[in-house]
Amino acid sequence: MKKIYKQKPRISMLKIMAFSVLTYLTFLIGPICSTVLAHDLWINLSKHHVRSGDTVKVFLGWGHNYPFSDFLPIKRLKSMKLITPSDKVLTLMPKEGVPGTEVTASESGTYLVAVAMKPGYYTKTIAGHTFKSKKESKDVISSIWYEKYAKAVFSVDTSDSKIYKKVVGHNLEIIPLNDPSCLRQGDSLSVKVLFKGKPLSRTFVYGSYLGFVGGHAFAYATRTNNAGIASIRLVTPGVWRLMVQHHEPPQDESLCDLMKYTAFFTFETR
């Protein structure tokens, strides 16, 4: 499925389109939709286009509703890195109880923020849920291994660096192939999806923008080709986020029933 509509509709129409998208995903790609119902991890930035010396606030979105649902507890954060236009890698780590951190943009060019959540098990039991494996739990209904990743870019003065293309090594990763900060309404962003460093073909890429209905609805959906590449048409200016998910069977079925990977990428088009 490529473009869902040609222009930004009114709120009433947005609700109709959201229902249509959810219906499509439920009946045609049910296994993927079931993962969307889990908590997601994404990055919110206070600014995406700044001047040298400005401060950018970085928040970790967590939950269901974009742009805000809840904040990820810092104890569940595995890594948070900032890659500068000169390819320096800096470690960011918010303090416990603080919803985010700040970055001072001292270089001109594109910055990349990359976040990985601590992976683990999520097991549903008759008594409730636990973050233990199936082997460690009793009366198990279902059990998964999850990994969640997120990236975002912002530009300072100019966007002449190619940092947005940098592969950071997440097990599931969205790589822009053209500079997101240079795009305008009506342009298309090409992305490459990697799973454990290799192109992931025929997987869905979902896109939504700030101001679209919240929850699990997405304004755009497409699939990668055999080379793991997809194109997303930016039907409106503003802050966008892309989402990709991938499932695979476990290596050890005594530990879980399924392995689930999720990746988000956030950027702004003018």
N, C-alpha and C positions, 0 to 999 in steps of 0.2 A: 504494500500500500504506500503510495507516494503522498501527494499533497491532499490534505483533507478538505481545505477550502482555500479560496483565492484571497480573501481579505478578512480582516479581523471583524467578527460579528459582534452584535450586541450581546449583553449578558444573558438574555433569555435564550438566544441561539447557542451561546457557549454551553449552557446546561444541556441542551439537546445534543450537541456534538459530543459532549463528555459521555453522555449515556450511550451514544452510538459507538464510541471508541471502546468503552468498557464491555459492551455487548459483543463487539467483534473479537476482542481479546479473550473473552470468556469462552466463546464457542469455537474459535479457530485455533487459539494457542493457549488452551487452558493450563498446561503445565507451567508456562512462563508466567501467566497471570497469577498463579498461586504464590509465586515468589514475590511478586509486586506487593502482596498483602503483608509482607514482613516489614520490619523497620528498615528504613533506608538511611544511608550516610551520604551527605553532600557538603559542599563548601559554599558559604555565603561570604561575599566580600562587600565592604562598605563602598568601594569605588573600583571601577575597572579601567578608567583612563585618568591618570594623575600626572602632576608635574614633579620634577626632581625635588626631593626634600619633603614631599607630602607623606602623610601617614595613612596606611591602609589597614583597616581592621578585618581580621579573619575570624569567622565564626563557623563552627561545625554544626550543620543542620542534622537533625536526627529525628526519625519518626515517619510520619505519613504525609503531612500537609506541607507543601512548598509555598512560601520560602521558610516558614517557621512552624515547627511542631514542638520540638524540645531540643535540649542541648545534650550532646554525647558526654557521658561521665568521663572525665579525663583518665580514670583508671582503666577504661576500655580502649584507650588510644595506644596503638603500637608505635607509630612514627608519624611525624609531621615535619616536612622539609620545605624549604624555600630555595629555589634555584634561580640565581640572578642572571641578568643578561650576559655576563661574562662567564657563565657556567660554574659559578661557585655554589656549593651546596651547603646551606645553613640549616641547623636543626632548630625547630620551633617546638616549644612545649608549654602550652598554657598551664597556669596554676590550677590546682583543684578548687572547684567552686567558682572559677572565672569562666564565662562562656566562650572566651576567645582570646586572641592575642593581637598585637599590633606589629606592623612591618613598616619601617622607614625606607622609602624608595630613594636611594642615593645614586643609582645608575640609570641611564636612559636605555630604553629597550623593553623587552618582554620578560616578565617574571612568571614563574610557574610554582604553584603551591601543590604539594602532593601529600596525601594523607592515607594511612593504612590503619584499619581497626584491628585490634587483637582478634585473631581467628578463634573459633571454638565450636563446641557442640551446642545444639539447642534441641532438647528432647521433650516431647509431650507425653505425659503419663496420665493415668486415670486420676491421680491425685492433683495434677496441675502440670507445671513445666519445670525443667531444671537445665542447667548449663553443663550437664555431665553427658558422657557418651551413653549409647544404648546398653552397653555391657555393664555400666556402673549404675543403671537405673532399673526400677521395678515397674511392672505393669505398663510397658511402653506402648504408646499408640503410634508415634512416628518420631524419627530422629534424623537430624541433618548436621552436616559440617558446613559452616558458613565462613566466607571471606568477603570483606567489604572494603572498597577502595574509592577514593575521590581525588579529583584534580581540578584546578581552576587557574586561569591566567588573567593577568592585568598588565597594562602597558604604561610606561613612563615617558612622556614627551614624544617618543616615537616608538615604532614597533619593528625596528629594522633587524632585530636579532631573530634567530631561529629556535629559541629555547622552547617554543610551543610544540616543536616536533620531538623534543627529547623523550626517549624511552626511559622511564624511571625504574622499571623492573617489577611492577605489580603483576601478580599472576593473571589478572584481567585488566586490560588497559585500553583506553581510547586515545588514539594519536591523531591530532589534527594534521592535515596535509597542506592546508593553506591557512594563512594568518587570520584567526578569528577577529582580532581587533581592527582589521582593515575592511571588514565586510559591512555591507549595508542591506537594508530591507530589499528582499527580492533576490539577493545573492544566495549561493549555495556553499555550504561547508562540507568538504570531503574529509572523511576520517577513516583511519585504519584501526581495526580491532585486533588486539593481540591476546592470545591465551597462552600463558607460560612461554612468551617470546615468539609464538608462531601465529600467522594470520588465522583468524577464526571466520570461516566462511558460513554463509547462509544463516547468520544469527540476526535477530531483530535489534535495531537501534531505535530508541524512542526519544522524542524531543518535546520539550515544553518551555514556556517562557513565563517570566514574572508577570502576573496579572491574569493568566489563564486560570480556569477553575482548579481548586486544590485537590487534595486526595490523590487517587491513583490514576487520574485521567492525564493523557498526553495529547498534545496538539498535532503530533506528527509521528509516523512510524514507517520504517523502511527496513530493508535487509541488506546485509553485506553480500558482495559477490564472492566468487571463488578465491579471490585474492584477499578477502577480508576487508574490502573497501565499500563504504556506503556514502551517499550524498544526501545532505539534509538541506532542504530549501527553507530559508529564513523568511517566513511570511510576514513577520512584524519586527520592528526594531526593539531592542531591550535586552534584558538579561535572560539568557537561555541556559538550560541544563540538558545534557544528553545522558541516557542511561542504557546500559547493556547488562544482560544477565546470561549466565551459562551454567548448565547442570551437567553432572557426570556421575556415573555410578561409583560407589566407594570401593577402595581397594580391599577393605575389610568390612564385610557386611555385619559383623558382630558389633561394630562400633557405631554405625549409622546406616540409614537407608539411602541417603542421597548427599552429594556434595554440591553446594550452591555458591556461586561467585557473582558479585555485583560490582559494577564500576559506574561512577558518575563523572561528568566533565562539565564545568560551568564557565561561561564566557559572556561577553556583551557585544552586541552588534548595534550600530547606530542607524 
